[in-house]
Structures are given as C-alpha cells and as structure tokens.
Amino acid sequence: MPPGGGDTLRNMLVAAALCPCPPLLVPEVAGGAAAELDDLRAACADAVGVLAAARADRLVVVGPAEPEGRGAFKEGAPGSFSGFGVDLTVRLGAPDGEGATEGRQLPPSLAIGAWLLERADWRGTPVSALGVGEPLEPEKCLGAGRQLAASADRVALLVMGDGSACRTVKAPGYFDERAEGFDADLARMLGTADAAALGALDEEPAESLMVSGRSSWQVLAGAAEGTGLNGALLYEEAPYGVGYFVAAWS
C-alpha cells in the first residue's frame, strides 16, 4: 500500500474514471468481435478524457488482481496480452516505451488500464498503479484510498472493475436472479458519485455474484470522501452476461 499517515491525511482527489476490464475491450484480443464493444471503448475514451482535463499531479490506475499482481507498480511497468493469444505489450503511462522499466507484469485489469491510457496518448502526468485483491476488507480498501488521495496535491484515479458475471445463463457465473438488481444499485452509485454507498458495499453478495470491482471501487470511495465530486454514468450494459459500467467523477 502507498505510504500515508492515518487521520491527518487530506483528501485531494480531483477526478476519477471508472472503466470495466474485460480483455475483449482490446480489439486485438476481441478479433472479429471487436466491433461489438465499440460503444464501450468510446465511453471509456470519454471517461479518460475527463482525467486529462483535471490536470492532476498524479494519476493512479487501480484494479483487481490475483495475489501475484497485487501491490504497487511504477510508471513504465510492462503488461502483456500474450495470455489471451495476442502478441501485444503495453507500458504503464510510458508511450512508445519511454521510461520503460523491467519488473513483474501488470495484472490484466491494470494492463487494460495501461492500454486505455496508451490509446489516449497519455502524457505529462506521472502514472502509477495499484493491484488490489478482491478479498481485501472494505475498511482496508477505504484506508488505501485515503492514502492515495493524500499522495499529491491533485490526484486522479482510473478505476478498473466489472459488475456481476451472473446476468444471463450464458454468463461466466450462469444466471443469478439477484445480479440485475445488484448491478442496478451499483450503476446508481457509480453514476452519482455516491462514495458513502460504495464504501458500504457488502462483500458477500459481491463475491457470490462474481463482481470483480468491489475492492477497487471501495479504494475510490476512500479517496473520494468529503470531495463532493459529481458523477456521470456514460455506459451501462451486460453484453456477455457481465455488467460493464463506465462513469466519470469530476
């Protein structure tokens, strides 16, 4: 977790973009089905544009990760889509390999975040990343967010995560009748920048409904405490039985 100092930290979050992280978001991975997510890619580009307009001093990409991908990553950290059958690499916040560093690979969610930034030709603002485990307790997520928000005068977050993977019988988690209602509540929270509600998300239903963004969104909730940011929901669909949301907070 990033360094910080408890209750004396000041929250300086100025903007956030919330995007889903399915590998199919990357056209090379989607192949012939790439056009099916064109609207989603466009919404993600709009959300990243809000981050650029915020003129932050630091951008942090936050996303869910398995144990080997948890913790902090520096600018230039590598990400690869070879695991999805595509010879494509990205560097975190380092266009054209500038400032590239060697080290462990970004987990998929952060690699997709790096791809979104590369696609936007992100330059200028320093970028780092944080891989968060879905089992991480809400209070620890909130604490990590508070520390991120206090790490620079003006901080922006690119937050990666998917809703329930149980929306239809063909979804990865099959159909669960609770999934649509859970995602509807989630869409409202994300679209209205309701940090308090996000911070209070229950771990159990999120886990049983195969939600892959609960921990990341609760890091955002901690960072956004007391900011009064406004939210806008830019995309809400479940094209493959998984809830995908794009939102911008500013």
C-alpha positions in Angstrom: 0.0 0.0 0.0 1.1 3.6 -0.6 2.7 5.4 2.4 0.5 7.6 4.5 -0.3 8.8 7.9 -3.7 8.0 9.3 -6.3 10.5 10.2 -4.2 13.6 9.4 -4.2 12.9 5.6 -6.0 15.4 3.5 -8.2 14.1 0.6 -7.1 15.7 -2.7 -8.9 13.6 -5.3 -9.9 15.8 -8.2 -11.3 13.3 -10.8 -11.9 9.6 -11.4 -12.7 7.5 -14.4 -14.4 4.1 -13.9 -14.0 1.5 -16.6 -14.6 -2.2 -17.0 -11.7 -4.5 -17.6 -12.7 -7.4 -19.9 -9.8 -8.4 -22.2 -12.2 -8.1 -25.1 -12.0 -4.4 -24.7 -8.7 -4.6 -26.6 -9.6 -5.0 -30.3 -6.7 -7.3 -31.0 -8.0 -9.7 -28.3 -11.6 -9.5 -29.5 -10.6 -10.2 -33.1 -13.7 -10.4 -35.3 -16.0 -9.5 -32.5 -14.2 -6.2 -31.8 -17.0 -4.0 -33.2 -19.4 -5.3 -30.6 -17.7 -3.2 -28.0 -17.1 -0.1 -30.0 -19.6 1.9 -27.9 -17.9 0.7 -24.7 -14.5 1.8 -26.0 -15.9 5.2 -26.9 -17.3 5.6 -23.4 -14.0 4.7 -21.8 -12.2 7.2 -24.0 -14.6 9.9 -22.9 -14.0 9.0 -19.2 -10.2 9.1 -19.7 -10.7 12.5 -21.3 -12.2 13.7 -18.0 -9.0 12.7 -16.3 -6.9 14.6 -18.8 -9.0 17.7 -18.2 -8.5 17.6 -14.4 -4.8 18.5 -14.7 -3.8 16.2 -11.9 -0.3 16.0 -10.4 -0.5 12.2 -10.2 -2.7 9.5 -11.8 -3.1 6.1 -10.2 -4.7 3.1 -12.0 -6.5 0.8 -9.5 -7.7 -2.6 -10.4 -8.5 -6.1 -9.1 -5.6 -8.5 -9.0 -4.7 -12.1 -8.1 -2.0 -12.5 -5.4 0.9 -12.3 -7.8 -0.4 -9.0 -9.2 -1.2 -7.1 -6.0 0.6 -4.1 -4.7 2.2 -1.0 -6.3 3.6 -0.7 -9.8 5.8 2.2 -11.0 5.5 4.1 -14.3 6.7 2.0 -17.2 5.7 -1.3 -15.7 5.0 -3.8 -18.5 1.8 -5.5 -19.3 1.2 -8.3 -21.9 -1.8 -9.8 -23.6 0.0 -12.9 -24.6 -2.1 -14.9 -22.2 -5.1 -14.1 -24.4 -3.3 -15.3 -27.6 -2.2 -11.8 -28.8 1.4 -10.6 -29.2 0.7 -7.2 -27.7 2.5 -5.4 -24.9 1.9 -2.1 -23.1 3.8 0.1 -20.7 2.1 1.9 -17.8 2.0 5.6 -18.7 5.0 5.3 -21.0 4.1 5.8 -24.6 6.4 4.2 -27.2 8.3 2.6 -24.4 9.6 5.9 -23.0 10.8 5.5 -19.4 10.1 1.7 -19.5 11.1 -0.3 -16.5 11.6 -4.0 -16.1 9.8 -5.9 -13.4 6.8 -8.1 -12.8 3.9 -7.9 -15.2 0.9 -5.8 -14.6 -2.2 -7.9 -13.8 -4.8 -8.0 -16.6 -7.0 -5.2 -15.2 -4.1 -2.8 -14.9 -2.7 -3.8 -18.3 -6.1 -2.9 -19.8 -5.9 0.4 -17.9 -2.5 1.0 -19.4 -3.9 0.2 -22.8 -6.6 2.8 -22.3 -4.0 5.4 -21.4 -1.8 4.5 -24.4 -4.9 4.7 -26.7 -5.5 8.2 -25.3 -1.8 9.2 -25.9 -1.5 10.0 -22.2 1.5 12.2 -21.5 2.7 14.6 -18.8 1.1 13.5 -15.6 3.1 10.8 -13.7 1.3 7.4 -13.6 1.5 4.6 -11.2 -0.8 1.6 -10.4 -2.2 -0.4 -7.5 -3.4 -4.0 -7.8 -6.0 -4.8 -5.1 -7.2 -8.2 -4.0 -11.0 -8.7 -4.1 -10.9 -10.3 -0.6 -9.4 -7.1 0.9 -11.7 -5.9 3.7 -13.7 -2.8 3.0 -12.0 -0.7 5.7 -8.6 -1.5 4.3 -9.8 -0.6 0.8 -11.1 2.7 2.2 -7.8 3.4 4.0 -5.8 2.7 0.9 -7.9 5.2 -1.0 -7.5 7.9 1.6 -3.7 7.5 1.4 -3.7 7.6 -2.4 -5.8 10.8 -2.3 -3.2 12.4 0.0 -0.2 11.4 -2.1 -0.1 14.6 -4.2 -1.8 18.0 -4.4 -4.2 16.9 -7.2 -4.7 13.2 -7.6 -6.8 11.4 -10.3 -7.8 7.7 -10.4 -8.5 5.3 -13.3 -10.5 2.6 -11.6 -11.0 -0.7 -13.3 -13.7 -3.3 -12.4 -16.6 -5.3 -13.7 -20.1 -5.8 -12.2 -21.8 -9.2 -11.7 -20.8 -12.1 -14.0 -24.2 -13.7 -13.4 -26.5 -11.7 -15.5 -27.6 -14.5 -18.0 -27.5 -18.2 -18.4 -24.5 -17.8 -20.8 -22.6 -15.6 -18.3 -19.4 -16.9 -16.7 -21.2 -17.5 -13.5 -24.5 -18.6 -15.0 -27.7 -16.8 -14.1 -28.5 -15.4 -10.6 -31.7 -13.5 -10.2 -30.0 -11.1 -7.7 -27.5 -9.9 -10.3 -29.6 -7.4 -12.2 -30.7 -5.6 -9.1 -27.2 -5.6 -7.6 -25.8 -4.1 -10.8 -28.7 -1.5 -11.0 -27.8 -0.3 -7.5 -24.1 -0.3 -8.4 -24.8 1.8 -11.6 -26.7 4.4 -9.5 -23.7 4.6 -7.0 -21.2 5.0 -9.8 -23.3 7.4 -11.8 -24.0 9.7 -8.8 -20.5 9.5 -7.3 -22.1 8.1 -4.1 -18.8 7.3 -2.2 -20.6 6.5 1.0 -22.8 3.8 -0.6 -19.8 2.4 -2.4 -17.8 2.2 0.8 -20.7 0.3 2.4 -20.9 -2.4 -0.3 -21.4 -5.8 1.2 -18.6 -8.2 0.5 -20.7 -11.4 0.5 -23.2 -10.7 -2.4 -20.4 -9.1 -4.4 -18.3 -12.2 -4.1 -21.2 -14.7 -4.7 -22.3 -12.7 -7.8 -18.7 -12.7 -9.2 -18.2 -9.0 -9.1 -14.6 -8.1 -9.9 -14.6 -4.5 -9.0 -15.7 -4.2 -5.3 -12.3 -3.7 -3.8 -11.2 -1.1 -6.5 -14.5 0.8 -6.1 -14.0 0.9 -2.3 -10.5 2.3 -2.8 -12.1 5.0 -4.8 -14.7 5.5 -2.1 -12.0 6.2 0.4 -10.2 8.6 -1.9 -13.4 10.5 -2.6 -14.5 11.1 1.0 -15.5 14.7 1.5 -14.7 15.8 -2.0 -18.3 16.5 -3.3 -17.4 15.2 -6.7 -20.2 14.9 -9.3 -20.7 11.7 -11.3 -22.0 10.9 -14.7 -22.8 7.3 -15.9 -21.6 7.0 -19.5 -22.3 3.3 -20.2 -24.3 0.6 -18.6 -24.7 -2.8 -20.4 -24.2 -6.5 -19.9 -23.3 -7.7 -23.5 -21.9 -11.0 -22.4 -23.8 -11.5 -19.2 -21.3 -9.4 -17.3 -22.2 -5.9 -16.0 -20.0 -3.3 -17.6 -20.1 0.3 -16.4 -18.3 3.5 -17.4 -18.5 6.6 -15.2 -16.7 9.8 -14.7 -16.3 11.7 -11.5 -15.2 15.3 -11.5 
